[in-house]
Amino acid sequence: MVIALVVGAVLIAATNPTVQTTAGYFFARPTDMLSAIWSCVSGSYLALFQGGVYDFSQANPLDGLQSLGHSIGFATPLIAAGLGIAVAFRSGVFNIGGQGQVLMGAAFAGYVGFTWDGPPVITLVVAVLFGLLGGGLLAGLVGVLKARTGANEVIVTIMLNYVVYYLLDFALQTPLLKDPKSVNPISPPEHANAVFFNVLPAAYHVNIGFVLAIAATFACSWLLSRSSIGFKMRAVGENARAARVAGIEVDRVFTAAMVISGVLVGFAGVYQVLGTTTTGFTSGVDAGIGFNAITVALLGRSRPWGVFWAGILFGIFQAGGYTMQAAQNVDINAVQVVQSVIVLFIAAPPLVRWIFRLPQPKGVVA
């Protein structure tokens, strides 16, 4: 992370107009350029902290925590989807279909949310369950195809992303999902009884979805480390052939892993329509969560609590990135570069050891 922040600082400085101007007469007055570099880099990272963690400029200390609330709002769907991708990875299945599963979860939950105005709690529960069902069905289809036909799950999930995206785009132009009051392909707003309720004051933007994401993290941790199916999933993920020899039904494990993965990823779509875009959703409701979840899962090393904190980190970057852009005129892409570099160094331990001249860990062959 330190290396990533340094790389980000270089990028921020290199693209800053003041730094570029002072670089033209660096040898005449080098302090101007150095001062400009310090000003833009420190100001940008200060804005990142204030926008994503704590805004100490607020008069009321508690109001400063609203920034963290925004970060949690961005992090919640990433945590849920990241958990789903991580469960699949731990089982030896590469679920690259997060986008499609998010869209399915959003479409199923959103449809219930705007068509049925039932009792407060029951409506919300049914909408959530339908969303989980949508994501689970789509991912389960991939698991069945892999188990029965040996189909490559990477290709199938990627292609299903396109299938689901264009089906949803079509449905949003028909009476099935389109808001009759709008000329744009957007769904009707969700009924109030189907919307996630806040667990903190509205200014903090933290709703029951975050509590459910924490519960899902506990559940995934128990599933992978304490349950028999979790043991089978980890065994298949380590070596499917050895697991088969040991008597584990690998095909069933693949299918179960994909269903569980799809349910968790589908919850990210549920959160989008019932907790974020409650006034109506479009075919872009996934907001890149399906693909970003892969990065979160990798950063968390496919461990439930690692994924949780990785999701929080990315939520901070996303919320703080907008503040950087507004306060320091930093391109939002610079924040995404920092995220990418973090994952790069997390995924390449030998490179980090080489940079810092660290010794080879014991028991690891160079």
PLY file of the C-alpha trace (Angstrom):
ply
format ascii 1.0
element vertex 366
property float x
property float y
property float z
element edge 365
property int vertex1
property int vertex2
end_header
0.00 0.00 0.00
2.90 2.35 0.73
4.33 1.72 -2.73
0.90 2.25 -4.28
0.49 5.58 -2.49
3.94 6.66 -3.70
3.05 5.72 -7.26
-0.22 7.61 -6.88
1.65 10.66 -5.60
3.90 10.61 -8.66
0.87 10.38 -10.92
-0.94 13.22 -9.11
2.14 15.45 -9.30
2.83 14.64 -12.95
-0.70 15.57 -14.03
-0.99 18.71 -11.92
-1.01 21.90 -14.08
0.96 23.94 -11.52
3.69 21.31 -11.30
3.89 21.16 -15.08
4.23 24.94 -15.27
6.93 25.18 -12.59
8.83 22.29 -14.18
9.56 24.60 -17.14
11.88 26.76 -15.01
12.95 24.11 -12.46
16.67 24.88 -12.70
16.06 28.59 -12.20
13.77 28.23 -9.16
13.57 24.55 -8.07
11.72 25.40 -4.85
8.64 26.46 -6.84
8.26 23.00 -8.34
9.00 21.20 -5.07
6.47 23.39 -3.27
3.86 22.71 -5.97
4.47 18.95 -5.73
4.10 18.98 -1.94
0.99 21.14 -2.13
-0.89 19.01 -4.66
0.11 15.62 -3.22
-0.50 16.47 0.44
-3.70 18.31 -0.42
-4.96 15.37 -2.49
-4.30 12.74 0.16
-5.73 15.02 2.85
-8.87 15.37 0.74
-8.93 11.58 0.30
-8.84 11.10 4.08
-11.45 13.77 4.74
-13.77 12.46 2.07
-13.40 8.79 2.94
-12.58 8.47 6.65
-13.06 11.55 8.81
-13.71 15.19 7.97
-12.04 17.11 10.82
-13.15 20.43 9.32
-16.67 19.88 10.67
-17.64 21.88 13.74
-19.38 18.89 15.31
-16.96 15.95 15.77
-19.72 13.44 15.06
-20.48 15.13 11.73
-16.95 14.29 10.63
-17.90 10.61 10.62
-20.36 11.21 7.79
-17.44 10.69 5.42
-16.94 7.17 6.75
-20.67 6.60 6.35
-20.39 7.47 2.65
-17.47 5.04 2.34
-19.49 2.28 3.98
-22.29 2.93 1.51
-19.89 2.38 -1.39
-18.22 -0.57 0.34
-21.32 -2.61 1.21
-22.08 -4.01 -2.28
-18.36 -4.57 -2.89
-18.12 -6.62 0.32
-21.12 -8.76 -0.62
-19.99 -9.35 -4.19
-16.38 -9.85 -3.09
-17.49 -12.55 -0.65
-19.30 -14.32 -3.46
-16.29 -14.22 -5.76
-14.03 -15.36 -2.89
-16.21 -18.39 -2.10
-15.99 -19.46 -5.73
-12.23 -18.89 -5.84
-11.70 -20.96 -2.67
-13.63 -23.77 -4.37
-11.49 -23.71 -7.48
-14.17 -22.02 -9.60
-13.47 -18.72 -11.35
-16.69 -16.74 -11.20
-16.16 -13.86 -13.63
-19.89 -13.31 -14.02
-20.35 -10.83 -11.21
-21.87 -8.23 -13.50
-24.62 -10.53 -14.71
-25.37 -11.80 -11.21
-25.57 -8.26 -9.84
-27.99 -7.34 -12.63
-30.11 -10.43 -12.01
-30.26 -9.73 -8.29
-31.16 -6.11 -8.97
-33.86 -6.99 -11.52
-35.53 -9.63 -9.32
-35.45 -7.51 -6.16
-36.41 -4.33 -8.00
-39.38 -5.98 -9.69
-40.81 -7.10 -6.35
-39.97 -3.71 -4.84
-42.02 -1.65 -7.29
-44.86 -4.09 -8.03
-45.83 -5.17 -4.52
-46.60 -2.74 -1.74
-47.12 -5.16 1.11
-46.45 -4.97 4.85
-43.23 -3.11 5.78
-40.93 -5.92 6.92
-42.42 -8.69 4.79
-42.10 -6.70 1.57
-38.44 -5.99 2.21
-37.69 -9.62 3.11
-39.45 -10.96 0.02
-37.69 -8.46 -2.24
-34.30 -9.42 -0.79
-35.03 -13.14 -1.12
-36.07 -12.72 -4.74
-32.86 -10.82 -5.45
-30.77 -13.57 -3.87
-32.73 -16.11 -5.89
-31.94 -14.27 -9.13
-28.20 -14.21 -8.51
-28.19 -17.81 -7.29
-30.11 -19.11 -10.30
-27.76 -17.50 -12.81
-24.60 -18.69 -11.06
-26.15 -22.11 -10.40
-26.72 -22.53 -14.12
-22.99 -22.05 -14.66
-22.23 -24.59 -11.92
-24.52 -27.18 -13.50
-23.00 -26.64 -16.95
-19.50 -27.05 -15.53
-20.43 -30.13 -13.51
-22.45 -31.90 -16.22
-20.67 -30.89 -19.42
-17.26 -29.67 -18.30
-17.97 -26.19 -19.72
-15.36 -23.58 -18.87
-16.94 -21.38 -16.21
-14.83 -18.35 -17.19
-16.18 -18.29 -20.73
-19.74 -19.11 -19.69
-19.91 -16.44 -16.97
-18.41 -13.77 -19.22
-20.90 -14.54 -21.99
-23.81 -14.58 -19.53
-22.82 -11.07 -18.48
-23.68 -9.88 -21.98
-26.84 -12.02 -22.15
-28.22 -10.64 -18.88
-27.19 -7.05 -19.64
-29.00 -6.95 -22.99
-32.02 -8.84 -21.66
-32.36 -6.29 -18.86
-31.86 -3.44 -21.31
-34.66 -4.89 -23.45
-36.96 -5.46 -20.46
-36.49 -1.84 -19.38
-37.97 -0.78 -22.70
-41.06 -2.93 -22.26
-43.98 -2.69 -19.78
-42.34 -5.49 -17.74
-39.83 -3.16 -16.09
-40.19 0.27 -17.70
-41.71 3.13 -15.74
-44.79 4.23 -17.74
-44.28 7.78 -16.52
-40.80 8.05 -18.07
-39.61 8.18 -21.66
-36.25 6.72 -20.63
-35.52 3.00 -20.06
-35.80 3.13 -16.28
-37.87 1.17 -13.78
-40.53 2.68 -11.50
-39.36 3.80 -8.04
-39.37 1.24 -5.23
-42.17 1.30 -2.69
-41.15 2.71 0.68
-41.76 -0.64 2.39
-39.21 -2.32 0.11
-36.37 0.11 0.80
-33.51 -0.62 3.20
-34.05 1.42 6.35
-31.26 3.41 7.99
-29.57 2.08 11.12
-27.94 5.47 11.76
-29.20 9.02 11.10
-29.83 9.60 7.39
-26.81 11.92 7.06
-24.48 8.95 7.66
-25.91 6.89 4.76
-25.60 3.59 6.63
-28.59 1.28 6.23
-29.50 -2.28 7.17
-27.64 -3.52 4.09
-24.32 -2.98 5.84
-25.49 -5.01 8.82
-26.47 -7.81 6.44
-23.04 -7.58 4.79
-21.39 -8.04 8.20
-23.66 -11.02 8.87
-22.72 -12.46 5.47
-19.03 -12.10 6.36
-19.55 -14.04 9.60
-21.57 -16.66 7.71
-18.90 -17.09 5.02
-16.18 -17.34 7.64
-18.11 -20.10 9.41
-18.98 -21.80 6.14
-15.40 -22.06 4.92
-13.70 -22.83 8.23
-16.27 -24.73 10.33
-18.76 -26.52 8.09
-18.39 -29.85 6.28
-19.42 -28.34 2.94
-16.83 -25.63 3.48
-14.16 -28.26 4.07
-15.17 -29.99 0.84
-15.09 -26.69 -1.03
-11.60 -25.89 0.23
-10.42 -29.41 -0.57
-11.75 -29.19 -4.12
-10.20 -25.75 -4.49
-6.79 -27.05 -3.43
-6.84 -30.17 -5.60
-10.01 -31.37 -7.29
-8.49 -34.67 -8.41
-7.29 -35.57 -4.92
-10.67 -34.56 -3.48
-12.43 -36.88 -5.93
-10.14 -39.75 -4.95
-10.96 -39.04 -1.29
-14.66 -39.55 -2.03
-15.83 -35.94 -2.37
-18.45 -35.40 -5.08
-16.61 -32.65 -6.91
-19.43 -31.87 -9.35
-21.86 -31.18 -6.52
-19.30 -29.01 -4.79
-18.80 -26.96 -7.95
-22.56 -26.43 -8.28
-23.02 -25.58 -4.59
-20.09 -23.16 -4.67
-21.50 -21.32 -7.66
-24.98 -21.10 -6.15
-23.60 -19.67 -2.89
-21.38 -17.33 -4.85
-24.30 -16.11 -6.97
-26.48 -15.53 -3.91
-23.83 -13.30 -2.33
-23.10 -11.42 -5.54
-26.83 -11.07 -6.13
-27.12 -9.32 -2.78
-24.91 -6.55 -4.19
-27.59 -6.00 -6.83
-30.27 -6.06 -4.16
-28.41 -3.36 -2.26
-28.15 -1.23 -5.38
-31.90 -1.12 -6.02
-33.18 -1.19 -2.44
-30.47 0.83 -0.75
-28.95 3.17 -3.35
-30.95 3.81 -6.55
-34.39 3.50 -4.97
-35.98 5.95 -7.41
-35.63 3.50 -10.29
-32.82 1.49 -11.86
-31.36 1.22 -15.35
-29.21 -1.39 -17.09
-26.16 0.33 -15.59
-27.24 -0.42 -12.03
-24.25 -2.74 -11.48
-21.92 0.33 -11.57
-18.89 -1.89 -12.22
-19.37 -3.73 -8.92
-19.27 -7.15 -10.57
-15.76 -6.61 -11.88
-14.48 -4.58 -8.93
-15.53 -7.45 -6.67
-12.88 -9.61 -8.32
-10.25 -7.08 -7.29
-11.66 -6.94 -3.74
-11.57 -10.74 -3.50
-7.97 -10.84 -4.71
-6.92 -8.09 -2.32
-8.59 -9.95 0.54
-6.85 -13.16 -0.55
-10.27 -14.82 -0.78
-10.58 -14.80 3.02
-13.96 -13.50 4.30
-12.59 -10.91 6.72
-9.84 -9.99 4.29
-12.54 -9.31 1.71
-14.50 -7.27 4.26
-11.60 -4.91 4.99
-10.62 -4.77 1.32
-14.18 -3.66 0.53
-13.97 -0.97 3.21
-10.66 0.22 1.75
-12.11 0.46 -1.74
-15.16 2.25 -0.36
-12.84 4.81 1.23
-10.99 5.25 -2.05
-14.24 5.71 -3.95
-15.78 8.21 -1.53
-12.50 10.04 -0.98
-11.74 10.03 -4.69
-14.72 12.25 -5.42
-13.53 14.66 -2.72
-10.05 14.68 -4.26
-11.57 15.47 -7.62
-13.71 18.29 -6.26
-11.18 19.84 -3.85
-7.92 19.35 -5.73
-9.09 18.84 -9.32
-7.47 15.38 -9.37
-8.69 13.04 -12.08
-10.78 10.23 -10.54
-8.79 7.80 -12.68
-5.74 8.52 -10.50
-7.54 6.90 -7.56
-8.33 3.86 -9.67
-4.66 3.62 -10.60
-3.76 3.56 -6.90
-6.29 0.76 -6.35
-4.84 -1.21 -9.23
-1.28 -0.77 -8.03
-2.25 -1.96 -4.55
-3.64 -5.17 -6.03
-0.57 -5.53 -8.25
1.81 -5.49 -5.30
-0.48 -7.64 -3.14
-0.52 -10.24 -5.93
3.24 -10.10 -6.49
5.03 -10.76 -3.17
8.39 -11.53 -4.86
8.34 -8.05 -6.43
7.76 -6.41 -3.03
10.55 -8.49 -1.47
12.88 -7.42 -4.27
12.03 -3.72 -3.84
12.55 -3.73 -0.07
15.33 -6.36 -0.15
13.37 -8.66 2.16
14.56 -12.22 2.82
12.85 -15.22 1.28
10.21 -16.70 3.65
11.17 -20.04 5.14
9.77 -23.05 3.31
9.19 -21.10 0.08
11.18 -22.09 -3.00
12.46 -19.10 -4.93
0 1
1 2
2 3
3 4
4 5
5 6
6 7
7 8
8 9
9 10
10 11
11 12
12 13
13 14
14 15
15 16
16 17
17 18
18 19
19 20
20 21
21 22
22 23
23 24
24 25
25 26
26 27
27 28
28 29
29 30
30 31
31 32
32 33
33 34
34 35
35 36
36 37
37 38
38 39
39 40
40 41
41 42
42 43
43 44
44 45
45 46
46 47
47 48
48 49
49 50
50 51
51 52
52 53
53 54
54 55
55 56
56 57
57 58
58 59
59 60
60 61
61 62
62 63
63 64
64 65
65 66
66 67
67 68
68 69
69 70
70 71
71 72
72 73
73 74
74 75
75 76
76 77
77 78
78 79
79 80
80 81
81 82
82 83
83 84
84 85
85 86
86 87
87 88
88 89
89 90
90 91
91 92
92 93
93 94
94 95
95 96
96 97
97 98
98 99
99 100
100 101
101 102
102 103
103 104
104 105
105 106
106 107
107 108
108 109
109 110
110 111
111 112
112 113
113 114
114 115
115 116
116 117
117 118
118 119
119 120
120 121
121 122
122 123
123 124
124 125
125 126
126 127
127 128
128 129
129 130
130 131
131 132
132 133
133 134
134 135
135 136
136 137
137 138
138 139
139 140
140 141
141 142
142 143
143 144
144 145
145 146
146 147
147 148
148 149
149 150
150 151
151 152
152 153
153 154
154 155
155 156
156 157
157 158
158 159
159 160
160 161
161 162
162 163
163 164
164 165
165 166
166 167
167 168
168 169
169 170
170 171
171 172
172 173
173 174
174 175
175 176
176 177
177 178
178 179
179 180
180 181
181 182
182 183
183 184
184 185
185 186
186 187
187 188
188 189
189 190
190 191
191 192
192 193
193 194
194 195
195 196
196 197
197 198
198 199
199 200
200 201
201 202
202 203
203 204
204 205
205 206
206 207
207 208
208 209
209 210
210 211
211 212
212 213
213 214
214 215
215 216
216 217
217 218
218 219
219 220
220 221
221 222
222 223
223 224
224 225
225 226
226 227
227 228
228 229
229 230
230 231
231 232
232 233
233 234
234 235
235 236
236 237
237 238
238 239
239 240
240 241
241 242
242 243
243 244
244 245
245 246
246 247
247 248
248 249
249 250
250 251
251 252
252 253
253 254
254 255
255 256
256 257
257 258
258 259
259 260
260 261
261 262
262 263
263 264
264 265
265 266
266 267
267 268
268 269
269 270
270 271
271 272
272 273
273 274
274 275
275 276
276 277
277 278
278 279
279 280
280 281
281 282
282 283
283 284
284 285
285 286
286 287
287 288
288 289
289 290
290 291
291 292
292 293
293 294
294 295
295 296
296 297
297 298
298 299
299 300
300 301
301 302
302 303
303 304
304 305
305 306
306 307
307 308
308 309
309 310
310 311
311 312
312 313
313 314
314 315
315 316
316 317
317 318
318 319
319 320
320 321
321 322
322 323
323 324
324 325
325 326
326 327
327 328
328 329
329 330
330 331
331 332
332 333
333 334
334 335
335 336
336 337
337 338
338 339
339 340
340 341
341 342
342 343
343 344
344 345
345 346
346 347
347 348
348 349
349 350
350 351
351 352
352 353
353 354
354 355
355 356
356 357
357 358
358 359
359 360
360 361
361 362
362 363
363 364
364 365
